[in-house]
């Protein structure tokens, strides 16, 4: 089993039973909670837009999906929402973006098997929810796939680490302008140390995660991607602005080249005019000398 796969034990998910389990069209799309602050949505867009060119190269067949505040169902419970967590942002490799011709309403582990490679949570409170290692009650870890009603809800950290087994987990705190990144090693999350650039390497996709301050009047920290060489990965809007600036620079260069060419042409015209004037003076002098009986060729 590869690090980014989650397999439900055969005893709990025989094929005939798995066929009867609900899929993304039958499970709730939301738990009804509000997005905690106005930055969460644009932050997710920034992460998605900037990493998509990298993912297109990694998946030329288009087999990957990105979830933004979407549910990951890891256990069948009653109520259904109790068996799901909704990371603010996550990426799953090697799965189709569409199921039966439509985008997923949620990501259902018992249908997909492949776990996300990375999940990121944006902290709005004190971070306790995102670092909650509470394990579920005995009912929640029981080896039956059937729903239970009296189980204790597992903490997010525990679910990502022990149930879904997501290889990389990021906790971003905008108030502190900081991010923690964990890597699943030996069945437990180990906190990754930042590199010399203050970034955290996500080696399987060749990128780094870190903090960049924006250009607002009051600069806001943004969670951003860099490539392995430390180059910032631009969003679609930033790429458009950059491309426009390149076009402007090329246009300015072309205008300067045109101006230089015109100046060279003007200088050449001036040199030609001076040469013509010099020739005219020489011819006039020769004519004068001949008029007074002097051969100009004999005095040269």
C-alpha positions in Angstrom: 0.0 0.0 0.0 1.4 3.4 -1.0 1.5 6.2 1.7 -1.4 8.1 0.1 -3.8 5.1 0.0 -6.3 4.2 2.6 -7.7 0.7 2.5 -10.8 -0.3 4.4 -10.1 -3.8 6.0 -11.6 -6.6 3.9 -13.6 -7.8 6.9 -15.4 -4.5 7.1 -15.9 -3.8 3.4 -16.6 -6.9 1.3 -17.4 -6.0 -2.3 -21.1 -6.9 -2.0 -21.4 -4.7 1.1 -19.4 -1.8 -0.4 -21.8 -1.7 -3.4 -24.6 -0.8 -1.0 -22.8 2.1 0.7 -23.8 5.7 -0.1 -21.7 7.7 -2.6 -21.1 11.4 -3.0 -24.6 12.0 -4.4 -26.3 10.5 -1.4 -24.3 12.1 1.4 -24.8 15.7 2.7 -22.7 18.3 1.0 -22.4 20.6 4.1 -22.7 20.5 7.8 -24.4 23.9 7.8 -21.5 25.7 9.4 -20.4 29.1 8.2 -17.1 30.0 6.7 -15.3 31.6 9.7 -13.8 34.7 8.0 -13.8 36.5 4.6 -10.2 35.5 3.8 -10.9 31.8 3.8 -12.5 31.7 0.3 -9.9 33.8 -1.5 -7.1 32.0 0.3 -8.4 28.7 -1.1 -8.6 30.2 -4.6 -5.0 31.4 -4.3 -3.7 28.0 -3.3 -5.6 26.3 -6.1 -4.9 28.8 -8.9 -1.2 28.9 -8.2 -0.5 25.2 -8.0 -2.7 24.1 -10.9 0.2 24.5 -13.5 2.3 22.1 -11.4 -0.5 19.6 -11.1 -1.2 19.8 -14.9 2.4 18.7 -15.5 2.2 16.0 -12.9 -1.1 14.7 -14.2 -1.2 15.3 -18.0 -4.2 13.0 -18.1 -6.1 15.3 -15.7 -6.6 12.7 -13.0 -6.5 14.7 -9.8 -9.0 16.7 -7.8 -8.9 19.6 -5.4 -11.4 20.1 -2.5 -12.1 23.5 -1.0 -14.1 23.3 2.2 -15.5 20.0 0.9 -16.3 17.0 3.0 -14.2 13.9 3.2 -16.4 11.0 4.4 -14.2 8.4 6.3 -16.9 6.5 8.3 -20.6 5.8 8.0 -22.3 7.3 11.1 -25.6 8.6 12.2 -25.9 11.5 11.7 -24.0 11.2 8.4 -22.1 14.5 8.9 -20.4 13.0 12.0 -18.4 10.7 9.9 -16.9 13.5 7.7 -14.3 16.2 8.0 -14.1 19.2 5.7 -10.6 20.5 5.2 -10.4 24.0 4.0 -8.2 22.8 1.1 -7.0 19.4 0.0 -5.5 17.7 -3.1 -6.0 14.1 -4.2 -3.7 12.6 -6.9 -4.6 10.0 -9.5 -8.4 10.2 -9.3 -10.8 11.6 -11.9 -12.2 15.1 -11.3 -15.6 13.9 -12.4 -17.7 11.0 -11.3 -20.5 9.9 -13.7 -20.1 13.1 -15.6 -20.5 15.5 -12.6 -18.2 17.1 -10.1 -18.0 15.4 -6.7 -20.3 16.8 -4.0 -17.9 15.3 -1.4 -15.0 12.9 -1.3 -16.0 9.4 -0.1 -13.1 7.3 1.1 -14.9 4.0 1.0 -15.7 4.6 -2.7 -12.4 6.1 -3.8 -9.8 4.3 -1.6 -7.1 6.9 -2.4 -6.4 9.4 0.4 -5.6 13.1 -0.2 -1.9 13.8 -0.4 -2.2 17.0 1.6 -4.9 18.7 3.6 -4.8 22.3 4.9 -6.9 23.9 7.6 -7.2 27.6 8.1 -7.4 28.4 11.8 -10.0 31.0 12.9 -10.2 30.2 16.6 -7.3 29.3 18.9 -6.3 26.3 16.8 -7.5 23.7 19.3 -10.0 22.2 16.8 -7.3 21.7 14.1 -4.9 20.1 16.6 -7.6 17.9 18.3 -6.1 14.4 18.7 -9.2 13.0 20.5 -9.8 9.4 19.4 -13.3 8.2 19.0 -15.2 6.0 21.4 -15.1 2.2 21.0 -18.2 2.3 18.8 -16.3 4.6 16.4 -13.4 2.1 16.0 -15.6 -0.9 15.9 -14.8 -3.2 12.9 -18.3 -2.9 11.4 -19.2 -0.5 8.7 -22.7 0.1 10.0 -23.7 3.5 11.4 -23.5 4.1 15.1 -25.3 6.8 17.2 -23.5 6.9 20.5 -19.9 7.4 19.5 -17.7 10.3 20.6 -16.7 12.5 17.6 -13.0 12.1 16.8 -10.7 15.2 16.6 -9.6 16.5 13.2 -5.9 15.7 13.9 -6.8 12.1 14.8 -9.0 11.7 11.8 -6.4 13.0 9.3 -3.6 11.0 11.0 -5.2 7.7 12.0 -8.4 7.3 9.9 -7.8 8.9 6.5 -3.9 8.8 6.9 -3.2 11.9 4.9 0.6 12.1 4.3 0.8 15.9 4.7 -1.3 18.1 7.0 -0.9 21.9 7.2 -2.4 24.2 9.9 -2.4 27.8 8.9 -3.0 30.6 11.4 -3.5 33.9 9.7 -3.6 35.8 13.0 -0.1 34.6 13.8 1.1 34.6 10.2 2.4 31.1 10.7 1.9 27.6 9.3 2.7 24.2 10.8 3.2 21.3 8.4 3.1 17.6 9.5 4.3 14.6 7.6 2.9 11.1 8.3 5.8 8.9 9.3 5.6 5.6 11.1 1.9 6.0 11.4 2.2 9.3 13.3 2.4 12.9 12.3 5.9 14.4 12.7 6.2 18.2 12.5 8.4 19.3 9.6 11.1 21.9 10.2 11.2 24.9 7.8 14.1 25.2 5.4 16.4 28.1 5.0 13.7 30.1 3.1 11.2 29.5 5.9 9.2 27.1 3.7 8.0 23.6 4.2 8.8 21.0 1.5 6.0 18.9 0.0 8.5 16.7 -1.9 6.0 14.3 -3.7 4.8 17.3 -5.8 8.0 19.3 -5.8 6.7 22.4 -4.1 7.1 24.3 -0.8 4.5 25.9 1.4 5.1 29.2 3.2 3.9 32.6 4.2 3.9 35.7 1.9 2.7 39.2 2.9 0.4 40.8 0.4 0.4 44.3 -1.1 -2.6 45.5 0.8 -2.6 48.9 2.6 -2.4 46.7 5.8 -0.4 43.7 4.4 -2.2 40.4 5.0 -0.2 37.2 5.3 -1.1 34.6 2.6 -0.4 30.9 2.5 1.5 30.4 -0.8 3.3 27.8 -2.9 6.9 28.0 -4.1 8.7 25.6 -6.4 11.7 23.6 -5.2 14.1 26.4 -6.2 12.2 28.9 -4.1 10.4 30.7 -7.0 6.9 31.9 -6.1 4.1 30.1 -7.9 1.9 32.8 -9.4 -1.9 32.7 -9.4 -3.8 33.0 -12.6 -4.3 36.7 -12.1 -0.7 37.2 -11.3 0.4 35.2 -14.3 -1.9 37.4 -16.5 -0.4 40.6 -15.0 3.1 39.2 -15.4 2.4 38.2 -19.1 1.0 41.7 -19.7 4.1 43.3 -18.2 6.3 41.1 -20.4 4.3 42.2 -23.4 4.7 45.9 -22.3 8.4 45.4 -21.9 8.7 43.9 -25.3 6.6 46.7 -26.8 8.8 49.3 -25.0 11.9 47.4 -26.3 10.5 47.4 -29.8 9.8 51.1 -29.6 13.3 51.8 -28.3 14.7 49.7 -31.2 12.6 51.6 -33.6 13.7 55.0 -32.2 17.4 53.9 -32.3 16.9 52.7 -35.9 15.3 56.1 -36.8 18.2 57.9 -35.1 20.7 55.8 -37.1 18.8 56.5 -40.3 18.8 60.3 -39.5 22.5 60.2 -38.7 23.1 58.3 -42.0 21.1 61.0 -43.9 23.0 63.7 -42.2 26.3 62.1 -43.1 25.1 61.7 -46.7 24.1 65.3 -46.8 27.5 66.4 -45.5 29.2 64.2 -48.1 27.1 65.7 -50.8 27.9 69.2 -49.6 31.6 68.4 -49.5 31.5 67.1 -53.0 29.7 70.2 -54.2 32.3 72.4 -52.6 35.1 70.4 -54.2 33.5 70.6 -57.6 32.9 74.3 -57.2 36.5 74.9 -56.3 37.7 72.8 -59.2 35.6 74.7 -61.6 36.9 78.0 -60.3 40.5 76.9 -60.6 40.0 75.8 -64.1 38.3 79.2 -64.9 41.5 81.0 -63.9 43.8 78.6 -65.8 44.8 76.2 -63.1 44.5 72.5 -63.4 43.2 71.3 -60.0 44.5 67.8 -60.7 48.1 69.1 -60.8 47.9 70.6 -57.3 46.5 67.6 -55.5 
